[in-house]
Amino acid sequence: LDHAQSVLLPVARAHSITLHARCHPSIANEPARTLYTVLLNTMSNAVEAIIARGDDPSSLRTVHVELAPAPPPRANAKANSRAGSKDSSNERDKLSLAGANRPGQAWISLDVTDDGVGLPAHIPVARLCELGVSTKPGAGGVGLAVARSIVRGLGGELSIAARASGTRGTALRAILPAASQSIRQSA
C-alpha cells in the first residue's frame, strides 16, 4: 500500500488530491505482488476520476483506501447493469464477480473510494472491467480489466458501485483470499 501510494502521490499533490490510506495491522505481511497491481490500478483510476472532474482544486478532492480483514465473498454473485433497470438504488450500479468460497479461508478487503466524476450513464457497470472499455478519452481500458483478472484468478470478488445518493464518486471493493494465517486470527 505504501509503495502504490508513493507512486501516485506526486500526481495527486499536483492536482490537490488527498490520499488517505489505512492498512489493518494483520494485512501488513500479505505478499506485496498479490496486492500491488490491484492497488495501483484501482487507486490510479480514483485519482484520474477526480482530475476528470475539472473543478476548483480547492474543493474536496479525496481518495480513501483501506485494507482490512473481510468476510468471505458471496458465492454465485450476479453481474448487474443499468440496462433496462428503472431502479435508482445503488444495487443497480454494482458489478459483482464472485470466486470460489473456500471453507476456513481468511479473506481481506481492499476498498477504494473517491469523490471523482462517478460512474458514466452511457456504459453499463457490468462492462467497466472489460478489456478495452474506458470512461476516459484516449485510454486503453486496461487498469480495471487487469485488477479484475487478478482478483478472479485468486478466487476473489470485485465490485464497483456509485457512492451513496447525493455524494459524487465511486466505490470499489475487492475481496481476496488472504495468504497469511494471522488474518484469520484477527478478523
N, C-alpha and C positions, 0 to 999 in steps of 0.2 A: 504494500500500500504506500509506504513512504517513497519508494522509487517511482511508482507511477505518478504520485503527487508531485515529486520534484521535477519530473519531465514536463508536466503540464503547468507548473507554477509560473514560469516566465510569460506564457501566453495569457494565462488567467490574470496575472498582475497587469499586463499591458492593456487589458480590457476591463479593469476594475472589477474583476470577478473574485469572490472569496471562495476558497476551497476549504470545507470543513470535513475532516476525515477522522474516523474513530474505528479502532480495531480492538475487539474484545481480547483480553489477555490470553485466552485459551486458543485463539486463532493465530497468534504471533508465530507459531512454529510450523504452520502449514507450508508445504513446498511452494516456493515463490513462482516456479514455472507454471504451476497449475492455475494460479490466480492472476499473474501479471498481465497477460494478454487480454483477459476478460476485463480486468480493472482499467487498463489503459484505453481500450476501445470504448467502453461504456462511459468512462469519465471524459474522454475526448468528445464524444457525442454531446454530453451535457454542456461542456464549455462552448462548443460550437453552436448549440441551440441558443445559448444566452447571447453570444456575439450576433447571431442572426436577428435577434430582437431589434437591434439597431437603435435602441432608445438611449436616453440620457445615462451615461456611465455612473452618475451619482445615485441612480435608483438602486434598489436592492438587486443584487446580481450574485446568486449563491448556488454552489453545488455542494450537496451533502452526500458523503459516502460513509457507509458503515458496514463492517464485517462482524458478524456475531453468530453464536450457535443458533440453530433453527430446527423446527420440527421437520419430519420427512415431507417431501413434496407429495401432492395428491397424485394418486395413480390414475392413469387414463384421463387426464385433463384434456379438454377440447379447445381447439383454437376458435376464437370468436372474431368477428369483424363487424364493421359498421354496415356492410352490405345488407340492405333490406330491413335494418333494425330501426325502429322508431323509439327505442328505449334511450333515454338521455342519461342513464346512470353510468358510473364508471365500469360496470360489468361489461358493457358493450365495447369498451376500449381496451380489453385485456387480451393478451396473447399468451396462452399457457402451453408450454411444451413439457410434458411430464416424462420422466425417465423411470427406470426400474426402482421399485421401492424395496430396499434390502432390509430385512428384519435385523434389528440390533445395530444398524449403521448409524453413526453420528453424522449430522449434517451442519453445514454452515450457510449463512445467507450473506449475499452482497447486495446492499441497497444503494442505489444511486438516484438522487432526486435533484431536479434543477428547477429554476424559475424562468426557463427559456421560452421559446415560441410555442411549445406544446405540440400535440400530435396533429398532423395535417388531415383535413377533412377529405382530401382527394385521393388519399392512399389508405386502403383498408389496413388496420392494425396488423392483421394476420400476415401481411406482405412485408412489413418493415424489417424483418430479419432475413429476407430473401437476398441472395447474392445479386447485386446489380440494382437493387431498389434503394433509393436515397431520397431524402427530403431536401437535400442541399444541391443547388445547381452546380453541375460540373463534377459532382462527387461520384465515386465508383460504387458506392453501396456495399462496401466490404466489411466495415467495422462490426456492425451488429450480426452480420452473417457469420463471421469468424467467431464472435463471442458465443452465439447460439450453438455453433458446431462443437465448440469446446465443451460447453455446458452439457449438451446432449451426449457427447462422447463419454462424459464422466457419469452419465446416468442421472443428470440433474434436470432442473426445470428453469425456464427463463420466462418472465412475464413483463409486459410493458403496459402501462396504464396512464391515462390522463390523471393529473393531480386532482384533488377534491374541487368540487364546483366552486367557482369564484377565485380560484388560485390558478395562475398560469403555470405551465411547465409539465414535466413528465416524470414518472416514477418507474424505475426499472428494478426488478428483483431477480437475482439468480440464486437458486438453491442448489448447492453442490455437496456431494458426499465428502466428508472430512477424511483426511489421510491420518490424522492424529487421534489416538485413543483418549488423550486428555480432554478433548472437546466433549466427548460423551459424558465424562465425569462432571463437567462444569455446566453442561447445557440444562 
